[in-house]
């Protein structure tokens, strides 16, 4: 396994060019590239430029509309439902979060459910849009069914990530950004490329037995909920995933559970959909709707310091604040570049050949 280092500018230009080749406007191509690059910068390599060829394949299958008419189809002063018109979730979700923020600016909070969308990248990108306005941001999405609920041997839920982001004062924001499965599918893809086993408790085979094979999903197996098994709290991960599915899709009119269309282009969406596309749920809450913003930030700084200074079992380790590792990655990679695994570079250059653009 070899990594090749690229500057942020090089990857951003390449990604923008790919989205333009798909037919996106300059505005949408710039935004979509920004969502993917933010993921790579923050060390979430599974959701960055490694996903580019997947979006292109979905576009080629006409499952992604590069020029969507994204619109509000239902609205109250503090809520809205958005129809993404099969657009890139990388574009649809920021559109929805912008509406949530505008409503929060006027009324204190804003909540937007989204239907008829696609994969939206990292949940943290959208939640951080609210943080930049001194708001608490909430972002979640359902995903194609890869996860078996507790006790089940059937894929009924996606990895269904959720993110809560809180603005701090002198410290970076606290960002709780996580899949509700034991592991995100992207981590399995990384293990596949590296030809490495995965930890116990991530997946089960088609018979329901624990497996460390990163290719198990291709063999009929399934991911497990956060917690892995009932004795270790998988019912809690299952409950969190169910919450994301209901808010993102049952509420918006998107597909839910086993009807969510797959991200991979070689699998066709279910022939009997119960909704439209993939669903998201986004929210923004003004901090000063509860207490003065400066007071909140001061106390969140104190909260952060208290947890960072907690006594640890291993004196060589410290308690990690949610979002802290990603922030550190972002600062470092902005300076030293973004490492991309050679297998992904090869895939991207093959994509460049197909689209008739310059190699990385």
Secondary structure, 3 states (H helix, E strand, C coil): CCEEEECHHHHHHHHHHHHHHCCCCHHHHHHHHHHHHHHHHCCCHHHCHHHHHHHHHHHHCCCCCCCCCCEEEEECCCEEEEECCCCCHHHHHHHHHHHHHHHHHHHCEEEEEEEEECCCCCHHHHHHHHHCCCEEEEEEECCCCCEECCCCCCEEECCCCEEEEECCCCCCCEEEEECCECCCHHHHHHHHHHCCCCCCCCEECCCCCEECCCCHHHHCCEEEECCCCHHHCHHHHHHHHHHHHHHHHHCCCCCCHHHCCCCCCCCCCCCCCCCCCEEEEEEEEEHHHCCCHHHHHHHHHHHHHHHHCCCCCCCCCCCCCCCHHHHHHHHHHHHHCEEEEHHHHHHHHHHHHHHCCCCC
